[in-house]
Amino acid sequence: MKFIYLMLPILVSLSGCNQSDSDNNIEVYISTGELQCQDNGLSISLTKSYLQEAGIEVKAESCGNLILVDFPSVCGGGTGKLHVFTIHENHSQTAENIGFTIPDSTVGGGDYAKVECSD
């Protein structure tokens, strides 16, 4: 019986160590490269492969649009379309080194809005 009383505090303290890994995840994004009047953007599977080839596990993916930048309506101009990926924060520097952007957490709501992917 004394053994149970000794083990109970240990089990309770260990249960606090099993926090969700999602607390350590961040979102990164990369431009699709699409230009106005052209259907030339990179596919989400291609931009996802950039992360995977760098040894980064992609936990979630979505599409988005930059919201703090205006894009004048002109053929050949940028669109602000993005691919957004959730990765572990330990891989943030590697993701930046291969061309991904980490959103500015000081900006309320981030600097992009997620949208449904069309590709």
Sequence and secondary structure as in RCSB ss.txt:
>XXXX:A:sequence
MKFIYLMLPILVSLSGCNQSDSDNNIEVYISTGELQCQDNGLSISLTKSYLQEAGIEVKAESCGNLILVDFPSVC
GGGTGKLHVFTIHENHSQTAENIGFTIPDSTVGGGDYAKVECSD
>XXXX:A:secstr
 HHHHHHHHHHHHHHTT   GGGGEEEEEEE   BTT      HHHHHHHHHHTT    EEEEEEESSS   S T
T B  EEEEEEEEGGGHHHHHHTT B   TTSTT SEEEE    
